[in-house]
Amino acid sequence: MAKHGGYPGGMMPGNMNNLLKQAQRMQRQIEDGQKELETKEFTATTGGGAVTAVVNGKKELVSLKLQEEIVDPEDIETLQDSIIAAVNEAVKQAEAANDELMGKLNGFGGLGGLPF
């Protein structure tokens, strides 16, 4: 039993409830932000606009457009490289948006200002 009528860990039960509510609120904000992010699309082009890749917030390729001039049967390697570069850039944009979202939500000190 704690001395002087205190509670284990030095916290009052009301403070623990407030912390729990704050953590739950942050969890909802994260979930809402992730749902919103999943609906966004990120577009990247390479080869002077010859290859356009579109990735959604889940980092899934949803569209790939090729201009005729990039399709050269004798130079498949350039086409492959351009596709890879466009897809990778679109995925990087999606990751950056996710990182920005998480930074905003966690930006007020650890886990939303929680003391741990």
HELIX and SHEET records of a PDB file:
HELIX    1   1 LYS A    3  GLY A    5  5                                   3    
HELIX    2   2 PRO A    8  GLY A   10  5                                   3    
HELIX    3   3 PRO A   13  THR A   39  1                                  27    
HELIX    4   4 GLY A   47  GLY A   49  5                                   3    
HELIX    5   5 GLU A   68  ILE A   70  5                                   3    
HELIX    6   6 ILE A   76  ASN A  106  1                                  31    
SHEET    1   A 3 GLU A  41  THR A  46  0                                        
SHEET    2   A 3 VAL A  51  ASN A  56 -1                                        
SHEET    3   A 3 LEU A  61  LEU A  66 -1                                        
END                                                                             
